[in-house]
Amino acid sequence: MEILNQLWQIIVHLFTESGFSKLPWQNYVMVVISFALMYLAIKKQFEPLLLLPIAFGMCIVNLFPDIMGLPTTEMLTLEQMKALQLDPASYTTTVIDGITYYNHTEYGGLFYYLYQGVKLGIYPPLIFLGIGCMTDFGPLIANPKSFILGAAAQIGIFLTFIIATLLGIFTPAQAGSIAIIGGADGPTAIFVTTKLAPELLGPIAVAAYSYMALVPLIQPPIMRALTTKKERSIVMGQLRPVSKLERIIFPIIVVVIVSLLLPDAAPLVGMLMLGNLFKESGVVDRLSKTAQNELMNIITIFLGVTVGATTSGKVFLNLQTLGIAGLGLFAFCLATACGVVFGKIMCKATGGKINPLIGSAGVSAVPMAARISQKVGQEENPGNFLLMHAMGPNVAGVIGSAVAAGVLLSVLK
C-alpha cells in the first residue's frame, strides 16, 4: 500500500506540474484554432509560407506560455546568492538601507528575443526587401494608369479607418491599425500595428494573413457583382516593352518622392525599391538571390512564429478580436470593391479598352490578386489573358499600401 500511495503522489505531482492543470480553457481553444490554420496552410495551401509558422507559433505559446516569457530582474541578498550557488562578483549591486543587494536577471523565453525584430520594426522592411527582388514593375511602368487602380484600392483603408473611429470602440490609433488590413499586406499591417497599437498585434496579424490567404474566396463574388458579363469579357491590348533604363530609374524615383513626401513610409518603400534595384541593375545577382531566398525565408520564419506567439488565449479570445476580424474583412472587401469601381470608370473613360476586373488586383496580395483577375476574366472569355495587365495595379497596390501606412503613421503616431 505504501508503494501504491507513493506512486499516486508521483502521478498527482506530475499532473499538477503539467500544463493540463495550469492552462485556462482559452488556451485550448487557441490550440484548436491553430490546428484549423495549419489545415488551411497544408491541405488548402492558403498562404502556407506565413500561415503555417503563425499557426505553429500560436499552438506552442498556448501550450507553453513561458516560451514568450519576459526577462525579470530581482534583488538577492548575499545569503540568497550563496544558496543559489551564484558568484556575487559577476553581478551589479544596489545598496538599500545599508544592505547590499545583487541584481539577478532571469532571461526571457526564446520567442521574446525573436519577437524584438517585430517590436522594433525590423522584420517587415526586410520582408519588403525580398519582395522588391521578386517584383517586376514592368507592367506598371508600361501602363502608368495602373497607379490609379492601386491607389483606388487604398480608399477602403481610409473609409474603414473613419468607420472604426466613429464606432467609438477603438482609439484612432487602433482604428488605423485595423484599417490597414484592407491593403492585404501582412508585413505592412504588422509594421503599422507595432507603431500604433502593439497590444492588437496578434489578432490584426492573424486577420491580415488569413484574408490574404482567402483572396480566392473573397474577391470573385465582389468582382462578379460589380461588373457585367460584357465588361468581364473585355480583351486588353498588349503592353509595350519596357527598357532596362526605365526599370532602373523607376525604383530610384519612387523612393525619392515617397521619402520626401512621407518619411514614415520610407522604411517600407525604401527597402522595397532597394530590392527591386538589386534585381533590375543586374550587377548584384548574389545580393538579389540572397534577399529573395535565404534572407526572406529566415525572416519569414521568425516573423511568423513570433507573431503567432502573441496570440495567447486570454488576450485573443474576446469581443474586441471579433470586432477586428469583422472590420478587417470589411476593409478588404471595400478595397476590392473600390478597385473594381475605379476600373469601371476607367473602362468608360477609355472607351472599353480596360477590363474592370484588373481593378480588384489593386490590393497588394501579390501575385494572387492578379491571378484571380485572370481566372475570373477567363471564365467569361477563355481567350482573355489579363495577368500581366493585372500585375500593374497589383504591384501599385504594394506601393499604395506602404504609402497608406505612412499617411496613418504620420497622422496618428
C-alpha positions, 0 to 999 in steps of 0.5 A: 500500500505504501508503494501504491500511495507513493506512486499516486503522489508521483502521478498527482505531482506530475499532473499538477506540474503539467500544463493540463492543470495550469492552462485556462480553457482559452488556451485550448481553444487557441490550440484548436484554432491553430490546428484549423490554420495549419489545415488551411496552410497544408491541405488548402495551401492558403498562404502556407509560407506565413500561415503555417509558422503563425499557426505553429507559433500560436499552438506552442505559446498556448501550450507553453506560455513561458516560451514568450516569457519576459526577462525579470530582474530581482534583488538577492541578498548575499545569503540568497546568492550563496544558496543559489550557488551564484558568484556575487562578483559577476553581478551589479549591486544596489545598496538599500538601507545599508544592505547590499543587494545583487541584481539577478536577471532571469532571461526571457523565453526564446520567442521574446528575443525573436519577437524584438525584430517585430517590436522594433520594426525590423522584420517587415522592411526586410520582408519588403526587401525580398519582395522588391527582388521578386517584383517586376514593375514592368507592367506598371511602368508600361501602363502608368494608369495602373497607379490609379487602380492601386491607389483606388484600392487604398480608399477602403483603408481610409473609409474603414479607418473613419468607420472604426473611429466613429464606432467609438470602440477603438482609439484612432490609433487602433482604428488605423491599425485595423484599417490597414488590413484592407491593403492585404499586406501582412508585413505592412499591417504588422509594421503599422500595428507595432507603431500604433497599437502593439497590444492588437498585434496578434489578432490584426496579424492573424486577420491580415494573413488569413484574408490574404490567404482567402483572396480566392474566396473573397474577391470573385463574388465582389468582382462578379457583382460589380461588373457585367458579363460584357465588361468581364469579357473585355480583351486588353491590348498588349503592353509595350516593352519596357527598357532596362533604363526605365526599370532602373530609374523607376525604383530610384524615383519612387523612393525619392518622392515617397521619402520626401513626401512621407518619411514614415513610409520610407522604411517600407518603400525604401527597402522595397525599391532597394530590392527591386534595384538589386534585381533590375541593375543586374550587377548584384545577382548574389545580393538579389538571390540572397534577399529573395531566398535565404534572407526572406525565408529566415525572416519569414520564419521568425516573423511568423512564429513570433507573431503567432506567439502573441496570440495567447488565449486570454488576450485573443479570445474576446469581443474586441478580436471579433470586432477586428476580424469583422472590420478587417474583412470589411476593409478588404472587401471595400478595397476590392470593391473600390478597385473594381469601381475605379476600373469601371470608370476607367473602362468608360473613360477609355472607351472599353479598352480596360477590363474592370476586373484588373481593378480588384488586383489593386490590393497588394496580395501579390501575385494572387490578386492578379491571378484571380483577375485572370481566372475570373476574366477567363471564365467569361472569355477563355481567350482573355489573358489579363495577368500581366495587365493585372500585375500593374495595379497589383504591384501599385497596390504594394506601393499604395499600401506602404504609402497608406501606412505612412499617411496613418503613421504620420497622422496618428503616431 
